[in-house]
Amino acid sequence: MRDLIWQLTLQLAADDVGVTAIEYGLIAGLIAVAIITAITLVGTDLSGLFTGIAGDVAAATPAA
């Protein structure tokens, strides 16, 4: 019985499938954070750009 438990413990220690899944999960999480950060920055820049364009268009149109 003791040998069986020892053998199962060694098998479990040699199994790296779970470690690989955790690594892929961490990589996917970091990529998601990078994408969210990029979209947030671009969204802020686009908002400023469109606000400026709207102000220019409003200034260029004659008052009614």
CHARMM internal coordinates of N, CA and C (Angstrom, degrees):
IC EDIT
DIST 1 N 1 CA 1.4452
DIST 1 CA 1 C 1.5307
ANGL 1 N 1 CA 1 C 110.30
DIST 1 C 2 N 1.3279
ANGL 1 CA 1 C 2 N 115.53
DIHE 1 N 1 CA 1 C 2 N -42.74
DIST 2 N 2 CA 1.4523
ANGL 1 C 2 N 2 CA 120.20
DIHE 1 CA 1 C 2 N 2 CA -179.96
DIST 2 CA 2 C 1.5250
ANGL 2 N 2 CA 2 C 110.88
DIHE 1 C 2 N 2 CA 2 C -62.86
DIST 2 C 3 N 1.3384
ANGL 2 CA 2 C 3 N 116.90
DIHE 2 N 2 CA 2 C 3 N -39.75
DIST 3 N 3 CA 1.4631
ANGL 2 C 3 N 3 CA 120.86
DIHE 2 CA 2 C 3 N 3 CA 178.73
DIST 3 CA 3 C 1.5287
ANGL 3 N 3 CA 3 C 110.86
DIHE 2 C 3 N 3 CA 3 C -65.42
DIST 3 C 4 N 1.3170
ANGL 3 CA 3 C 4 N 117.23
DIHE 3 N 3 CA 3 C 4 N -36.43
DIST 4 N 4 CA 1.4621
ANGL 3 C 4 N 4 CA 121.41
DIHE 3 CA 3 C 4 N 4 CA 178.92
DIST 4 CA 4 C 1.5158
ANGL 4 N 4 CA 4 C 110.48
DIHE 3 C 4 N 4 CA 4 C -65.07
DIST 4 C 5 N 1.3131
ANGL 4 CA 4 C 5 N 117.28
DIHE 4 N 4 CA 4 C 5 N -44.35
DIST 5 N 5 CA 1.4631
ANGL 4 C 5 N 5 CA 120.94
DIHE 4 CA 4 C 5 N 5 CA 178.66
DIST 5 CA 5 C 1.5228
ANGL 5 N 5 CA 5 C 110.06
DIHE 4 C 5 N 5 CA 5 C -64.17
DIST 5 C 6 N 1.3105
ANGL 5 CA 5 C 6 N 117.42
DIHE 5 N 5 CA 5 C 6 N -42.20
DIST 6 N 6 CA 1.4602
ANGL 5 C 6 N 6 CA 121.34
DIHE 5 CA 5 C 6 N 6 CA 178.80
DIST 6 CA 6 C 1.5262
ANGL 6 N 6 CA 6 C 110.70
DIHE 5 C 6 N 6 CA 6 C -63.29
DIST 6 C 7 N 1.3152
ANGL 6 CA 6 C 7 N 116.94
DIHE 6 N 6 CA 6 C 7 N -41.50
DIST 7 N 7 CA 1.4598
ANGL 6 C 7 N 7 CA 121.60
DIHE 6 CA 6 C 7 N 7 CA 179.80
DIST 7 CA 7 C 1.5309
ANGL 7 N 7 CA 7 C 110.55
DIHE 6 C 7 N 7 CA 7 C -65.54
DIST 7 C 8 N 1.3129
ANGL 7 CA 7 C 8 N 117.72
DIHE 7 N 7 CA 7 C 8 N -42.37
DIST 8 N 8 CA 1.4671
ANGL 7 C 8 N 8 CA 121.01
DIHE 7 CA 7 C 8 N 8 CA 177.78
DIST 8 CA 8 C 1.5281
ANGL 8 N 8 CA 8 C 111.31
DIHE 7 C 8 N 8 CA 8 C -65.80
DIST 8 C 9 N 1.3146
ANGL 8 CA 8 C 9 N 116.85
DIHE 8 N 8 CA 8 C 9 N -36.54
DIST 9 N 9 CA 1.4588
ANGL 8 C 9 N 9 CA 120.47
DIHE 8 CA 8 C 9 N 9 CA 177.44
DIST 9 CA 9 C 1.5204
ANGL 9 N 9 CA 9 C 111.14
DIHE 8 C 9 N 9 CA 9 C -64.92
DIST 9 C 10 N 1.2986
ANGL 9 CA 9 C 10 N 117.44
DIHE 9 N 9 CA 9 C 10 N -42.48
DIST 10 N 10 CA 1.4670
ANGL 9 C 10 N 10 CA 121.16
DIHE 9 CA 9 C 10 N 10 CA 177.76
DIST 10 CA 10 C 1.5217
ANGL 10 N 10 CA 10 C 111.27
DIHE 9 C 10 N 10 CA 10 C -65.15
DIST 10 C 11 N 1.3281
ANGL 10 CA 10 C 11 N 116.95
DIHE 10 N 10 CA 10 C 11 N -39.67
DIST 11 N 11 CA 1.4662
ANGL 10 C 11 N 11 CA 120.59
DIHE 10 CA 10 C 11 N 11 CA 178.00
DIST 11 CA 11 C 1.5201
ANGL 11 N 11 CA 11 C 110.56
DIHE 10 C 11 N 11 CA 11 C -63.36
DIST 11 C 12 N 1.3126
ANGL 11 CA 11 C 12 N 116.44
DIHE 11 N 11 CA 11 C 12 N -43.37
DIST 12 N 12 CA 1.4549
ANGL 11 C 12 N 12 CA 120.98
DIHE 11 CA 11 C 12 N 12 CA -179.98
DIST 12 CA 12 C 1.5323
ANGL 12 N 12 CA 12 C 111.03
DIHE 11 C 12 N 12 CA 12 C -64.16
DIST 12 C 13 N 1.3047
ANGL 12 CA 12 C 13 N 117.27
DIHE 12 N 12 CA 12 C 13 N -39.03
DIST 13 N 13 CA 1.4632
ANGL 12 C 13 N 13 CA 121.24
DIHE 12 CA 12 C 13 N 13 CA 179.53
DIST 13 CA 13 C 1.5288
ANGL 13 N 13 CA 13 C 111.36
DIHE 12 C 13 N 13 CA 13 C -68.11
DIST 13 C 14 N 1.3263
ANGL 13 CA 13 C 14 N 117.49
DIHE 13 N 13 CA 13 C 14 N -30.70
DIST 14 N 14 CA 1.4561
ANGL 13 C 14 N 14 CA 120.90
DIHE 13 CA 13 C 14 N 14 CA -178.56
DIST 14 CA 14 C 1.5299
ANGL 14 N 14 CA 14 C 112.06
DIHE 13 C 14 N 14 CA 14 C -83.48
DIST 14 C 15 N 1.3208
ANGL 14 CA 14 C 15 N 118.20
DIHE 14 N 14 CA 14 C 15 N -15.03
DIST 15 N 15 CA 1.4626
ANGL 14 C 15 N 15 CA 121.99
DIHE 14 CA 14 C 15 N 15 CA -177.83
DIST 15 CA 15 C 1.5232
ANGL 15 N 15 CA 15 C 109.16
DIHE 14 C 15 N 15 CA 15 C -78.04
DIST 15 C 16 N 1.3355
ANGL 15 CA 15 C 16 N 116.99
DIHE 15 N 15 CA 15 C 16 N 119.80
DIST 16 N 16 CA 1.4620
ANGL 15 C 16 N 16 CA 121.03
DIHE 15 CA 15 C 16 N 16 CA -178.16
DIST 16 CA 16 C 1.5198
ANGL 16 N 16 CA 16 C 112.64
DIHE 15 C 16 N 16 CA 16 C -113.34
DIST 16 C 17 N 1.3070
ANGL 16 CA 16 C 17 N 118.99
DIHE 16 N 16 CA 16 C 17 N 14.94
DIST 17 N 17 CA 1.4602
ANGL 16 C 17 N 17 CA 121.30
DIHE 16 CA 16 C 17 N 17 CA -179.86
DIST 17 CA 17 C 1.5258
ANGL 17 N 17 CA 17 C 110.25
DIHE 16 C 17 N 17 CA 17 C -66.06
DIST 17 C 18 N 1.3084
ANGL 17 CA 17 C 18 N 118.50
DIHE 17 N 17 CA 17 C 18 N -42.63
DIST 18 N 18 CA 1.4552
ANGL 17 C 18 N 18 CA 121.37
DIHE 17 CA 17 C 18 N 18 CA 179.42
DIST 18 CA 18 C 1.5134
ANGL 18 N 18 CA 18 C 112.50
DIHE 17 C 18 N 18 CA 18 C -64.96
DIST 18 C 19 N 1.3054
ANGL 18 CA 18 C 19 N 116.81
DIHE 18 N 18 CA 18 C 19 N -37.31
DIST 19 N 19 CA 1.4636
ANGL 18 C 19 N 19 CA 121.16
DIHE 18 CA 18 C 19 N 19 CA 179.02
DIST 19 CA 19 C 1.5224
ANGL 19 N 19 CA 19 C 110.29
DIHE 18 C 19 N 19 CA 19 C -64.86
DIST 19 C 20 N 1.3154
ANGL 19 CA 19 C 20 N 116.79
DIHE 19 N 19 CA 19 C 20 N -41.40
DIST 20 N 20 CA 1.4598
ANGL 19 C 20 N 20 CA 120.87
DIHE 19 CA 19 C 20 N 20 CA 178.85
DIST 20 CA 20 C 1.5168
ANGL 20 N 20 CA 20 C 110.44
DIHE 19 C 20 N 20 CA 20 C -63.22
DIST 20 C 21 N 1.3145
ANGL 20 CA 20 C 21 N 117.70
DIHE 20 N 20 CA 20 C 21 N -42.21
DIST 21 N 21 CA 1.4595
ANGL 20 C 21 N 21 CA 121.10
DIHE 20 CA 20 C 21 N 21 CA 179.03
DIST 21 CA 21 C 1.5273
ANGL 21 N 21 CA 21 C 110.89
DIHE 20 C 21 N 21 CA 21 C -63.01
DIST 21 C 22 N 1.3155
ANGL 21 CA 21 C 22 N 117.05
DIHE 21 N 21 CA 21 C 22 N -39.72
DIST 22 N 22 CA 1.4627
ANGL 21 C 22 N 22 CA 120.29
DIHE 21 CA 21 C 22 N 22 CA 178.16
DIST 22 CA 22 C 1.5266
ANGL 22 N 22 CA 22 C 110.29
DIHE 21 C 22 N 22 CA 22 C -65.36
DIST 22 C 23 N 1.3187
ANGL 22 CA 22 C 23 N 117.45
DIHE 22 N 22 CA 22 C 23 N -41.55
DIST 23 N 23 CA 1.4662
ANGL 22 C 23 N 23 CA 120.69
DIHE 22 CA 22 C 23 N 23 CA 178.78
DIST 23 CA 23 C 1.5198
ANGL 23 N 23 CA 23 C 110.92
DIHE 22 C 23 N 23 CA 23 C -62.32
DIST 23 C 24 N 1.3278
ANGL 23 CA 23 C 24 N 117.37
DIHE 23 N 23 CA 23 C 24 N -44.82
DIST 24 N 24 CA 1.4657
ANGL 23 C 24 N 24 CA 120.24
DIHE 23 CA 23 C 24 N 24 CA 177.98
DIST 24 CA 24 C 1.5234
ANGL 24 N 24 CA 24 C 110.91
DIHE 23 C 24 N 24 CA 24 C -63.30
DIST 24 C 25 N 1.3128
ANGL 24 CA 24 C 25 N 117.57
DIHE 24 N 24 CA 24 C 25 N -36.94
DIST 25 N 25 CA 1.4565
ANGL 24 C 25 N 25 CA 120.92
DIHE 24 CA 24 C 25 N 25 CA 177.38
DIST 25 CA 25 C 1.5176
ANGL 25 N 25 CA 25 C 112.10
DIHE 24 C 25 N 25 CA 25 C -64.38
DIST 25 C 26 N 1.3304
ANGL 25 CA 25 C 26 N 116.43
DIHE 25 N 25 CA 25 C 26 N -41.89
DIST 26 N 26 CA 1.4637
ANGL 25 C 26 N 26 CA 120.26
DIHE 25 CA 25 C 26 N 26 CA 177.88
DIST 26 CA 26 C 1.5239
ANGL 26 N 26 CA 26 C 111.63
DIHE 25 C 26 N 26 CA 26 C -65.59
DIST 26 C 27 N 1.3206
ANGL 26 CA 26 C 27 N 116.84
DIHE 26 N 26 CA 26 C 27 N -41.08
DIST 27 N 27 CA 1.4701
ANGL 26 C 27 N 27 CA 120.47
DIHE 26 CA 26 C 27 N 27 CA 178.32
DIST 27 CA 27 C 1.5209
ANGL 27 N 27 CA 27 C 110.25
DIHE 26 C 27 N 27 CA 27 C -63.41
DIST 27 C 28 N 1.3357
ANGL 27 CA 27 C 28 N 117.12
DIHE 27 N 27 CA 27 C 28 N -44.44
DIST 28 N 28 CA 1.4663
ANGL 27 C 28 N 28 CA 120.81
DIHE 27 CA 27 C 28 N 28 CA 178.85
DIST 28 CA 28 C 1.5256
ANGL 28 N 28 CA 28 C 110.62
DIHE 27 C 28 N 28 CA 28 C -62.03
DIST 28 C 29 N 1.3268
ANGL 28 CA 28 C 29 N 117.11
DIHE 28 N 28 CA 28 C 29 N -39.12
DIST 29 N 29 CA 1.4600
ANGL 28 C 29 N 29 CA 120.53
DIHE 28 CA 28 C 29 N 29 CA 177.99
DIST 29 CA 29 C 1.5192
ANGL 29 N 29 CA 29 C 112.25
DIHE 28 C 29 N 29 CA 29 C -64.19
DIST 29 C 30 N 1.3207
ANGL 29 CA 29 C 30 N 117.07
DIHE 29 N 29 CA 29 C 30 N -42.23
DIST 30 N 30 CA 1.4730
ANGL 29 C 30 N 30 CA 120.50
DIHE 29 CA 29 C 30 N 30 CA 178.58
DIST 30 CA 30 C 1.5257
ANGL 30 N 30 CA 30 C 111.47
DIHE 29 C 30 N 30 CA 30 C -65.88
DIST 30 C 31 N 1.3191
ANGL 30 CA 30 C 31 N 117.15
DIHE 30 N 30 CA 30 C 31 N -39.14
DIST 31 N 31 CA 1.4594
ANGL 30 C 31 N 31 CA 120.54
DIHE 30 CA 30 C 31 N 31 CA 177.35
DIST 31 CA 31 C 1.5266
ANGL 31 N 31 CA 31 C 109.92
DIHE 30 C 31 N 31 CA 31 C -64.09
DIST 31 C 32 N 1.3330
ANGL 31 CA 31 C 32 N 117.21
DIHE 31 N 31 CA 31 C 32 N -41.24
DIST 32 N 32 CA 1.4676
ANGL 31 C 32 N 32 CA 120.76
DIHE 31 CA 31 C 32 N 32 CA 178.55
DIST 32 CA 32 C 1.5277
ANGL 32 N 32 CA 32 C 111.01
DIHE 31 C 32 N 32 CA 32 C -62.14
DIST 32 C 33 N 1.3200
ANGL 32 CA 32 C 33 N 117.36
DIHE 32 N 32 CA 32 C 33 N -42.06
DIST 33 N 33 CA 1.4697
ANGL 32 C 33 N 33 CA 120.66
DIHE 32 CA 32 C 33 N 33 CA 178.49
DIST 33 CA 33 C 1.5227
ANGL 33 N 33 CA 33 C 110.37
DIHE 32 C 33 N 33 CA 33 C -63.46
DIST 33 C 34 N 1.3281
ANGL 33 CA 33 C 34 N 117.63
DIHE 33 N 33 CA 33 C 34 N -41.26
DIST 34 N 34 CA 1.4667
ANGL 33 C 34 N 34 CA 121.23
DIHE 33 CA 33 C 34 N 34 CA 178.98
DIST 34 CA 34 C 1.5257
ANGL 34 N 34 CA 34 C 110.82
DIHE 33 C 34 N 34 CA 34 C -63.92
DIST 34 C 35 N 1.3242
ANGL 34 CA 34 C 35 N 117.31
DIHE 34 N 34 CA 34 C 35 N -41.60
DIST 35 N 35 CA 1.4669
ANGL 34 C 35 N 35 CA 120.66
DIHE 34 CA 34 C 35 N 35 CA 179.73
DIST 35 CA 35 C 1.5299
ANGL 35 N 35 CA 35 C 110.42
DIHE 34 C 35 N 35 CA 35 C -65.95
DIST 35 C 36 N 1.3220
ANGL 35 CA 35 C 36 N 117.41
DIHE 35 N 35 CA 35 C 36 N -44.21
DIST 36 N 36 CA 1.4650
ANGL 35 C 36 N 36 CA 120.55
DIHE 35 CA 35 C 36 N 36 CA 179.76
DIST 36 CA 36 C 1.5273
ANGL 36 N 36 CA 36 C 110.71
DIHE 35 C 36 N 36 CA 36 C -62.66
DIST 36 C 37 N 1.3286
ANGL 36 CA 36 C 37 N 117.14
DIHE 36 N 36 CA 36 C 37 N -40.43
DIST 37 N 37 CA 1.4637
ANGL 36 C 37 N 37 CA 120.76
DIHE 36 CA 36 C 37 N 37 CA 178.57
DIST 37 CA 37 C 1.5270
ANGL 37 N 37 CA 37 C 110.83
DIHE 36 C 37 N 37 CA 37 C -64.22
DIST 37 C 38 N 1.3245
ANGL 37 CA 37 C 38 N 116.56
DIHE 37 N 37 CA 37 C 38 N -44.55
DIST 38 N 38 CA 1.4707
ANGL 37 C 38 N 38 CA 120.01
DIHE 37 CA 37 C 38 N 38 CA 179.94
DIST 38 CA 38 C 1.5214
ANGL 38 N 38 CA 38 C 111.10
DIHE 37 C 38 N 38 CA 38 C -63.71
DIST 38 C 39 N 1.3137
ANGL 38 CA 38 C 39 N 117.54
DIHE 38 N 38 CA 38 C 39 N -42.96
DIST 39 N 39 CA 1.4669
ANGL 38 C 39 N 39 CA 120.25
DIHE 38 CA 38 C 39 N 39 CA -179.49
DIST 39 CA 39 C 1.5275
ANGL 39 N 39 CA 39 C 110.48
DIHE 38 C 39 N 39 CA 39 C -65.51
DIST 39 C 40 N 1.3100
ANGL 39 CA 39 C 40 N 117.14
DIHE 39 N 39 CA 39 C 40 N -38.72
DIST 40 N 40 CA 1.4663
ANGL 39 C 40 N 40 CA 120.66
DIHE 39 CA 39 C 40 N 40 CA 178.61
DIST 40 CA 40 C 1.5223
ANGL 40 N 40 CA 40 C 110.81
DIHE 39 C 40 N 40 CA 40 C -63.28
DIST 40 C 41 N 1.3284
ANGL 40 CA 40 C 41 N 116.70
DIHE 40 N 40 CA 40 C 41 N -45.41
DIST 41 N 41 CA 1.4703
ANGL 40 C 41 N 41 CA 119.88
DIHE 40 CA 40 C 41 N 41 CA -179.77
DIST 41 CA 41 C 1.5195
ANGL 41 N 41 CA 41 C 111.68
DIHE 40 C 41 N 41 CA 41 C -65.55
DIST 41 C 42 N 1.3265
ANGL 41 CA 41 C 42 N 117.18
DIHE 41 N 41 CA 41 C 42 N -43.75
DIST 42 N 42 CA 1.4649
ANGL 41 C 42 N 42 CA 120.56
DIHE 41 CA 41 C 42 N 42 CA 179.92
DIST 42 CA 42 C 1.5240
ANGL 42 N 42 CA 42 C 110.06
DIHE 41 C 42 N 42 CA 42 C -66.26
DIST 42 C 43 N 1.3302
ANGL 42 CA 42 C 43 N 117.21
DIHE 42 N 42 CA 42 C 43 N -39.22
DIST 43 N 43 CA 1.4622
ANGL 42 C 43 N 43 CA 120.73
DIHE 42 CA 42 C 43 N 43 CA 178.58
DIST 43 CA 43 C 1.5138
ANGL 43 N 43 CA 43 C 112.14
DIHE 42 C 43 N 43 CA 43 C -61.80
DIST 43 C 44 N 1.3111
ANGL 43 CA 43 C 44 N 116.60
DIHE 43 N 43 CA 43 C 44 N -40.89
DIST 44 N 44 CA 1.4619
ANGL 43 C 44 N 44 CA 120.60
DIHE 43 CA 43 C 44 N 44 CA 178.40
DIST 44 CA 44 C 1.5209
ANGL 44 N 44 CA 44 C 110.37
DIHE 43 C 44 N 44 CA 44 C -65.23
DIST 44 C 45 N 1.3136
ANGL 44 CA 44 C 45 N 117.97
DIHE 44 N 44 CA 44 C 45 N -43.01
DIST 45 N 45 CA 1.4653
ANGL 44 C 45 N 45 CA 121.75
DIHE 44 CA 44 C 45 N 45 CA 178.79
DIST 45 CA 45 C 1.5275
ANGL 45 N 45 CA 45 C 110.96
DIHE 44 C 45 N 45 CA 45 C -64.94
DIST 45 C 46 N 1.3256
ANGL 45 CA 45 C 46 N 117.81
DIHE 45 N 45 CA 45 C 46 N -41.75
DIST 46 N 46 CA 1.4585
ANGL 45 C 46 N 46 CA 121.05
DIHE 45 CA 45 C 46 N 46 CA 179.02
DIST 46 CA 46 C 1.5223
ANGL 46 N 46 CA 46 C 111.26
DIHE 45 C 46 N 46 CA 46 C -65.75
DIST 46 C 47 N 1.3065
ANGL 46 CA 46 C 47 N 116.98
DIHE 46 N 46 CA 46 C 47 N -38.38
DIST 47 N 47 CA 1.4602
ANGL 46 C 47 N 47 CA 120.44
DIHE 46 CA 46 C 47 N 47 CA 178.20
DIST 47 CA 47 C 1.5253
ANGL 47 N 47 CA 47 C 110.03
DIHE 46 C 47 N 47 CA 47 C -60.67
DIST 47 C 48 N 1.3070
ANGL 47 CA 47 C 48 N 117.60
DIHE 47 N 47 CA 47 C 48 N -45.18
DIST 48 N 48 CA 1.4656
ANGL 47 C 48 N 48 CA 121.43
DIHE 47 CA 47 C 48 N 48 CA 177.37
DIST 48 CA 48 C 1.5142
ANGL 48 N 48 CA 48 C 112.05
DIHE 47 C 48 N 48 CA 48 C -63.44
DIST 48 C 49 N 1.3306
ANGL 48 CA 48 C 49 N 116.66
DIHE 48 N 48 CA 48 C 49 N -39.51
DIST 49 N 49 CA 1.4663
ANGL 48 C 49 N 49 CA 120.87
DIHE 48 CA 48 C 49 N 49 CA 179.53
DIST 49 CA 49 C 1.5262
ANGL 49 N 49 CA 49 C 110.92
DIHE 48 C 49 N 49 CA 49 C -63.44
DIST 49 C 50 N 1.3303
ANGL 49 CA 49 C 50 N 116.82
DIHE 49 N 49 CA 49 C 50 N -47.56
DIST 50 N 50 CA 1.4633
ANGL 49 C 50 N 50 CA 119.82
DIHE 49 CA 49 C 50 N 50 CA -178.43
DIST 50 CA 50 C 1.5268
ANGL 50 N 50 CA 50 C 111.83
DIHE 49 C 50 N 50 CA 50 C -69.48
DIST 50 C 51 N 1.3176
ANGL 50 CA 50 C 51 N 117.68
DIHE 50 N 50 CA 50 C 51 N -31.45
DIST 51 N 51 CA 1.4592
ANGL 50 C 51 N 51 CA 120.36
DIHE 50 CA 50 C 51 N 51 CA 175.82
DIST 51 CA 51 C 1.5254
ANGL 51 N 51 CA 51 C 109.77
DIHE 50 C 51 N 51 CA 51 C -65.65
DIST 51 C 52 N 1.3221
ANGL 51 CA 51 C 52 N 116.60
DIHE 51 N 51 CA 51 C 52 N -41.72
DIST 52 N 52 CA 1.4657
ANGL 51 C 52 N 52 CA 120.30
DIHE 51 CA 51 C 52 N 52 CA 176.99
DIST 52 CA 52 C 1.5140
ANGL 52 N 52 CA 52 C 112.54
DIHE 51 C 52 N 52 CA 52 C -64.41
DIST 52 C 53 N 1.3287
ANGL 52 CA 52 C 53 N 116.95
DIHE 52 N 52 CA 52 C 53 N -41.93
DIST 53 N 53 CA 1.4687
ANGL 52 C 53 N 53 CA 120.77
DIHE 52 CA 52 C 53 N 53 CA 178.44
DIST 53 CA 53 C 1.5234
ANGL 53 N 53 CA 53 C 110.14
DIHE 52 C 53 N 53 CA 53 C -64.15
DIST 53 C 54 N 1.3356
ANGL 53 CA 53 C 54 N 117.06
DIHE 53 N 53 CA 53 C 54 N -42.56
DIST 54 N 54 CA 1.4652
ANGL 53 C 54 N 54 CA 120.35
DIHE 53 CA 53 C 54 N 54 CA 179.41
DIST 54 CA 54 C 1.5282
ANGL 54 N 54 CA 54 C 110.79
DIHE 53 C 54 N 54 CA 54 C -62.11
DIST 54 C 55 N 1.3268
ANGL 54 CA 54 C 55 N 116.35
DIHE 54 N 54 CA 54 C 55 N -39.03
DIST 55 N 55 CA 1.4692
ANGL 54 C 55 N 55 CA 119.67
DIHE 54 CA 54 C 55 N 55 CA 177.31
DIST 55 CA 55 C 1.5128
ANGL 55 N 55 CA 55 C 111.43
DIHE 54 C 55 N 55 CA 55 C -65.62
DIST 55 C 56 N 1.3395
ANGL 55 CA 55 C 56 N 118.47
DIHE 55 N 55 CA 55 C 56 N -40.43
DIST 56 N 56 CA 1.4549
ANGL 55 C 56 N 56 CA 121.94
DIHE 55 CA 55 C 56 N 56 CA 178.69
DIST 56 CA 56 C 1.5281
ANGL 56 N 56 CA 56 C 110.99
DIHE 55 C 56 N 56 CA 56 C -65.00
DIST 56 C 57 N 1.3278
ANGL 56 CA 56 C 57 N 116.35
DIHE 56 N 56 CA 56 C 57 N -42.21
DIST 57 N 57 CA 1.4623
ANGL 56 C 57 N 57 CA 119.87
DIHE 56 CA 56 C 57 N 57 CA -179.91
DIST 57 CA 57 C 1.5273
ANGL 57 N 57 CA 57 C 110.05
DIHE 56 C 57 N 57 CA 57 C -66.01
DIST 57 C 58 N 1.3306
ANGL 57 CA 57 C 58 N 116.85
DIHE 57 N 57 CA 57 C 58 N -41.23
DIST 58 N 58 CA 1.4442
ANGL 57 C 58 N 58 CA 119.93
DIHE 57 CA 57 C 58 N 58 CA 178.76
DIST 58 CA 58 C 1.5192
ANGL 58 N 58 CA 58 C 111.52
DIHE 57 C 58 N 58 CA 58 C -63.61
DIST 58 C 59 N 1.3203
ANGL 58 CA 58 C 59 N 117.18
DIHE 58 N 58 CA 58 C 59 N -37.34
DIST 59 N 59 CA 1.4607
ANGL 58 C 59 N 59 CA 120.86
DIHE 58 CA 58 C 59 N 59 CA 179.89
DIST 59 CA 59 C 1.5326
ANGL 59 N 59 CA 59 C 111.09
DIHE 58 C 59 N 59 CA 59 C -72.81
DIST 59 C 60 N 1.3112
ANGL 59 CA 59 C 60 N 118.22
DIHE 59 N 59 CA 59 C 60 N -27.61
DIST 60 N 60 CA 1.4624
ANGL 59 C 60 N 60 CA 121.18
DIHE 59 CA 59 C 60 N 60 CA -176.63
DIST 60 CA 60 C 1.5254
ANGL 60 N 60 CA 60 C 112.45
DIHE 59 C 60 N 60 CA 60 C -85.04
DIST 60 C 61 N 1.3001
ANGL 60 CA 60 C 61 N 118.43
DIHE 60 N 60 CA 60 C 61 N -18.10
DIST 61 N 61 CA 1.4623
ANGL 60 C 61 N 61 CA 120.06
DIHE 60 CA 60 C 61 N 61 CA -178.17
DIST 61 CA 61 C 1.5311
ANGL 61 N 61 CA 61 C 108.58
DIHE 60 C 61 N 61 CA 61 C -87.53
DIST 61 C 62 N 1.3371
ANGL 61 CA 61 C 62 N 115.35
DIHE 61 N 61 CA 61 C 62 N 138.93
DIST 62 N 62 CA 1.4735
ANGL 61 C 62 N 62 CA 118.24
DIHE 61 CA 61 C 62 N 62 CA -179.44
DIST 62 CA 62 C 1.5395
ANGL 62 N 62 CA 62 C 110.77
DIHE 61 C 62 N 62 CA 62 C -72.50
DIST 62 C 63 N 1.3011
ANGL 62 CA 62 C 63 N 114.63
DIHE 62 N 62 CA 62 C 63 N 149.56
DIST 63 N 63 CA 1.4709
ANGL 62 C 63 N 63 CA 119.40
DIHE 62 CA 62 C 63 N 63 CA 179.00
DIST 63 CA 63 C 1.5145
ANGL 63 N 63 CA 63 C 108.94
DIHE 62 C 63 N 63 CA 63 C -73.35
DIST 63 C 64 N 1.3009
ANGL 63 CA 63 C 64 N 115.59
DIHE 63 N 63 CA 63 C 64 N 143.97
DIST 64 N 64 CA 1.4633
ANGL 63 C 64 N 64 CA 118.68
DIHE 63 CA 63 C 64 N 64 CA -177.06
DIST 64 CA 64 C 1.4923
ANGL 64 N 64 CA 64 C 112.28
DIHE 63 C 64 N 64 CA 64 C -86.13
END
COOR INIT
IC SEED 1 N 1 CA 1 C
IC BUILD
